[in-house]
Each structure stands twice: as structure tokens, then as C-alpha cells.
């Protein structure tokens, strides 16, 4: 094959397009995709209350720790400082 210093752009794109034939999904693949989509939606509905509870706990944890022990409030301030400097 001869070396082409400046290849023809159209020729190169047509060669690439030759190998890009995508077959239609089979009935089994479509059913599998539908099942996966349904499972993801169910997981989202199931995990949403847990996610919300974790966010609420994370928001209240510094307040509870600061009230319970002065050392904890110093630790929280150190964490905030390290987060700002990082």
C-alpha cells in the first residue's frame, strides 16, 4: 500500500462507514433492556427514603456532635479547615 501524505478525507470517511452497520436488537435484547430499566426504576424508588434519611442524618450530625462533646466540635472545625485548604 502506498503512503499518502495527504489522504482523501471523503475516502477515509467512506471506509469507516463501511464497518458501522448496527444490527437491529432482537426481541430478547429488547425484553432484557425493558427489564433492566424497570429494575433501575424500582431500585430508585426503594432507595430514595434511605438516601433522604442519610442526608438528614449527615446534616444533623455536626450539630449533635458539637452539643455532645467540645472535642467533637474541634474535630469538625479541623475537618472544615482541611476541606477548605484541599
Residue frames as a rotation matrix with the C-alpha (Angstrom) as fourth column:
UNK 1
0.582 0.813 0.000 0.00
0.813 -0.582 0.000 0.00
0.000 0.000 -1.000 0.00
UNK 2
-0.216 -0.698 0.683 1.43
0.658 -0.621 -0.426 3.33
0.721 0.358 0.593 -0.98
UNK 3
-0.414 -0.020 -0.910 1.94
0.816 -0.451 -0.361 6.06
-0.404 -0.892 0.203 1.56
UNK 4
0.148 0.509 0.848 -0.37
0.709 -0.652 0.268 9.05
0.689 0.562 -0.457 1.11
UNK 5
-0.818 -0.558 -0.140 0.88
0.506 -0.583 -0.636 12.18
0.273 -0.591 0.759 2.70
UNK 6
-0.755 0.654 -0.051 -2.47
-0.567 -0.690 -0.450 13.94
-0.330 -0.311 0.891 2.47
UNK 7
-0.850 0.428 0.308 -5.21
0.482 0.867 0.124 11.27
-0.214 0.254 -0.943 2.35
UNK 8
-0.646 0.715 0.267 -8.55
-0.128 -0.445 0.886 11.96
0.753 0.538 0.379 0.78
UNK 9
-0.828 0.328 0.454 -10.95
-0.526 -0.176 -0.832 12.81
-0.193 -0.928 0.318 3.60
UNK 10
0.149 0.964 -0.221 -14.06
-0.987 0.129 -0.100 11.53
-0.068 0.232 0.970 1.84
UNK 11
0.114 -0.187 -0.976 -12.40
-0.422 0.880 -0.218 8.22
0.900 0.436 0.022 1.01
UNK 12
-0.871 -0.482 -0.096 -11.33
-0.094 0.356 -0.930 7.73
0.482 -0.801 -0.355 4.65
UNK 13
-0.572 0.724 0.385 -14.83
-0.725 -0.227 -0.650 8.50
-0.383 -0.651 0.655 5.95
UNK 14
0.333 0.712 -0.618 -16.43
-0.897 0.442 0.026 6.12
0.291 0.546 0.785 3.47
UNK 15
-0.300 -0.511 -0.806 -14.07
-0.172 0.860 -0.481 3.36
0.938 -0.006 -0.346 4.62
UNK 16
-0.972 -0.033 0.234 -15.05
-0.235 0.031 -0.972 3.98
0.024 -0.999 -0.038 8.23
UNK 17
-0.204 0.978 0.038 -18.76
-0.937 -0.184 -0.298 3.98
-0.284 -0.096 0.954 7.38
UNK 18
-0.093 0.128 -0.987 -18.39
-0.652 0.742 0.157 0.59
0.753 0.658 0.014 5.73
UNK 19
-0.635 -0.295 -0.714 -17.83
0.244 0.800 -0.548 -1.06
0.733 -0.522 -0.436 9.13
UNK 20
-0.946 0.254 0.200 -20.56
-0.304 -0.486 -0.819 0.74
-0.111 -0.836 0.538 11.07
UNK 21
-0.284 0.893 -0.350 -23.56
-0.376 0.232 0.897 -1.42
0.882 0.386 0.270 10.37
UNK 22
-0.822 0.089 0.562 -25.54
-0.550 0.127 -0.825 -1.85
-0.145 -0.988 -0.055 13.59
UNK 23
-0.742 0.582 -0.333 -27.96
0.278 0.719 0.637 -4.77
0.610 0.380 -0.695 13.63
UNK 24
0.011 0.845 0.534 -31.46
-0.603 -0.421 0.678 -4.31
0.798 -0.329 0.505 14.99
UNK 25
-0.696 -0.258 0.671 -31.84
-0.714 0.355 -0.604 -5.56
-0.083 -0.899 -0.431 18.57
UNK 26
-0.725 0.421 -0.545 -33.50
0.144 0.866 0.478 -8.92
0.673 0.268 -0.689 18.93
UNK 27
0.325 0.926 0.191 -36.75
-0.175 -0.140 0.975 -9.41
0.929 -0.350 0.116 20.84
UNK 28
0.503 -0.225 -0.834 -34.75
0.787 0.518 0.335 -10.94
0.356 -0.825 0.438 23.71
UNK 29
-0.606 -0.795 -0.017 -32.43
0.749 -0.563 -0.351 -7.91
0.269 -0.226 0.936 23.87
UNK 30
-0.438 0.536 0.721 -35.40
-0.203 -0.841 0.502 -5.55
0.876 0.074 0.477 23.90
UNK 31
0.649 0.686 -0.329 -37.05
0.116 0.339 0.934 -7.52
0.752 -0.644 0.141 26.73
UNK 32
0.116 -0.718 -0.686 -33.76
0.963 0.250 -0.098 -7.54
0.242 -0.649 0.721 28.64
UNK 33
-0.786 -0.401 0.470 -33.46
0.347 -0.916 -0.202 -3.76
0.512 0.004 0.859 28.28
UNK 34
0.036 0.890 0.455 -37.05
-0.299 -0.425 0.854 -3.26
0.953 -0.167 0.251 29.46
UNK 35
0.680 0.179 -0.711 -36.45
0.510 0.581 0.635 -5.48
0.526 -0.794 0.304 32.49
UNK 36
-0.322 -0.888 -0.330 -33.24
0.918 -0.207 -0.339 -3.63
0.232 -0.412 0.881 33.34
UNK 37
-0.648 0.155 0.746 -34.99
-0.027 -0.983 0.180 -0.26
0.761 0.096 0.641 33.04
UNK 38
0.461 0.886 0.042 -37.82
-0.166 0.040 0.985 -1.46
0.872 -0.461 0.165 35.31
UNK 39
0.445 -0.372 -0.814 -35.31
0.824 0.526 0.210 -2.79
0.350 -0.764 0.541 37.86
UNK 40
-0.666 -0.730 0.153 -33.45
0.637 -0.664 -0.392 0.53
0.387 -0.164 0.907 37.93
UNK 41
-0.300 0.646 0.702 -36.69
-0.313 -0.762 0.567 2.46
0.901 -0.050 0.431 38.46
UNK 42
0.705 0.567 -0.425 -37.72
0.156 0.461 0.874 0.11
0.692 -0.682 0.237 41.29
UNK 43
0.008 -0.794 -0.608 -34.29
0.959 0.179 -0.220 0.46
0.284 -0.581 0.763 42.91
UNK 44
-0.733 -0.261 0.628 -34.58
0.204 -0.965 -0.163 4.23
0.649 0.008 0.761 42.74
UNK 45
0.190 0.891 0.412 -37.99
-0.396 -0.314 0.863 4.18
0.898 -0.327 0.293 44.41
UNK 46
0.708 0.068 -0.703 -36.75
0.475 0.691 0.545 1.74
0.523 -0.720 0.457 47.07
UNK 47
-0.131 -0.905 -0.405 -33.52
0.968 -0.029 -0.249 3.57
0.214 -0.425 0.880 47.87
UNK 48
-0.141 0.103 0.985 -34.94
0.203 -0.970 0.130 7.12
0.969 0.219 0.116 47.86
UNK 49
0.852 0.466 0.239 -36.17
-0.113 -0.283 0.953 7.04
0.511 -0.838 -0.188 51.52
UNK 50
0.627 -0.696 -0.349 -32.82
0.753 0.428 0.499 5.64
-0.198 -0.576 0.793 52.65
UNK 51
-0.254 -0.715 0.652 -30.99
0.830 -0.507 -0.233 8.36
0.497 0.482 0.722 50.70
UNK 52
0.227 0.433 0.872 -33.14
-0.040 -0.891 0.453 11.08
0.973 -0.137 -0.185 52.24
UNK 53
0.978 0.128 -0.166 -32.59
0.143 0.167 0.975 9.69
0.152 -0.978 0.145 55.75
UNK 54
0.235 -0.966 -0.109 -28.82
0.969 0.223 0.109 9.61
-0.081 -0.131 0.988 55.21
UNK 55
-0.282 -0.298 0.912 -28.84
0.497 -0.858 -0.127 13.24
0.821 0.417 0.390 54.04
UNK 56
0.618 0.582 0.528 -30.90
-0.187 -0.544 0.818 14.28
0.764 -0.604 -0.227 57.06
UNK 57
0.867 -0.352 -0.352 -28.55
0.486 0.448 0.750 12.41
-0.106 -0.822 0.559 59.39
UNK 58
-0.084 -0.956 0.282 -25.49
0.974 -0.139 -0.180 13.96
0.212 0.260 0.942 57.76
UNK 59
-0.052 0.124 0.991 -26.98
0.168 -0.977 0.131 17.42
0.985 0.173 0.030 58.11
UNK 60
0.782 0.447 0.435 -27.79
-0.329 -0.297 0.897 16.96
0.530 -0.844 -0.085 61.81
UNK 61
0.617 -0.564 -0.549 -24.62
0.691 0.722 0.034 15.08
0.378 -0.400 0.835 62.80
UNK 62
-0.414 -0.842 0.346 -22.33
0.480 -0.525 -0.703 18.14
0.774 -0.125 0.621 63.25
UNK 63
-0.033 0.483 0.875 -24.93
-0.588 -0.717 0.374 19.86
0.808 -0.502 0.308 65.44
UNK 64
0.899 0.413 -0.147 -25.42
-0.160 0.621 0.767 16.77
0.408 -0.666 0.624 67.60
UNK 65
0.331 -0.859 -0.390 -21.68
0.805 0.473 -0.357 16.18
0.491 -0.195 0.849 67.91
UNK 66
-0.440 -0.507 0.741 -21.00
0.114 -0.850 -0.514 19.80
0.891 -0.142 0.432 68.80
UNK 67
0.324 0.646 0.691 -23.61
-0.678 -0.350 0.646 19.67
0.659 -0.678 0.325 71.54
UNK 68
0.934 0.160 -0.319 -22.34
0.046 0.832 0.553 16.40
0.354 -0.532 0.770 72.97
UNK 69
0.499 -0.825 -0.267 -18.63
0.760 0.268 0.592 16.99
-0.417 -0.498 0.760 73.21
UNK 70
0.726 -0.289 -0.624 -16.36
-0.326 -0.944 0.058 20.03
-0.606 0.161 -0.779 72.81
UNK 71
-0.349 -0.906 0.238 -13.66
-0.203 0.321 0.925 17.81
-0.915 0.275 -0.296 71.31
UNK 72
-0.087 0.409 0.909 -16.03
0.831 0.532 -0.160 16.78
-0.549 0.741 -0.386 68.56
UNK 73
0.891 0.427 -0.156 -16.65
0.290 -0.798 -0.529 20.41
-0.350 0.426 -0.835 67.61
UNK 74
0.227 -0.893 -0.389 -12.89
-0.580 -0.445 0.682 20.94
-0.782 0.071 -0.619 67.37
UNK 75
-0.488 -0.366 0.792 -12.67
0.293 0.787 0.544 17.87
-0.822 0.497 -0.277 65.15
UNK 76
0.410 0.728 0.549 -15.44
0.818 -0.028 -0.575 19.19
-0.404 0.685 -0.607 62.91
UNK 77
0.839 -0.150 -0.523 -13.73
-0.229 -0.969 -0.088 22.56
-0.494 0.194 -0.848 62.61
UNK 78
-0.220 -0.972 0.084 -10.49
-0.399 0.169 0.901 20.79
-0.890 0.165 -0.425 61.68
UNK 79
-0.267 0.204 0.942 -12.33
0.709 0.703 0.048 18.84
-0.653 0.681 -0.332 59.00
UNK 80
0.799 0.599 0.049 -13.87
0.498 -0.613 -0.614 22.01
-0.338 0.515 -0.788 57.60
UNK 81
0.514 -0.691 -0.508 -10.48
-0.525 -0.722 0.451 23.69
-0.679 0.035 -0.734 57.57
UNK 82
-0.476 -0.729 0.493 -8.84
-0.053 0.583 0.811 20.77
-0.878 0.360 -0.316 55.80
UNK 83
0.125 0.599 0.791 -11.66
0.852 0.343 -0.395 20.71
-0.508 0.723 -0.468 53.24
UNK 84
0.916 0.218 -0.337 -11.16
0.075 -0.918 -0.389 24.42
-0.394 0.331 -0.857 52.52
UNK 85
0.226 -0.925 -0.305 -7.40
-0.678 -0.374 0.633 24.08
-0.700 0.064 -0.712 52.10
UNK 86
-0.265 -0.322 0.909 -7.54
0.273 0.879 0.391 20.95
-0.925 0.352 -0.145 49.95
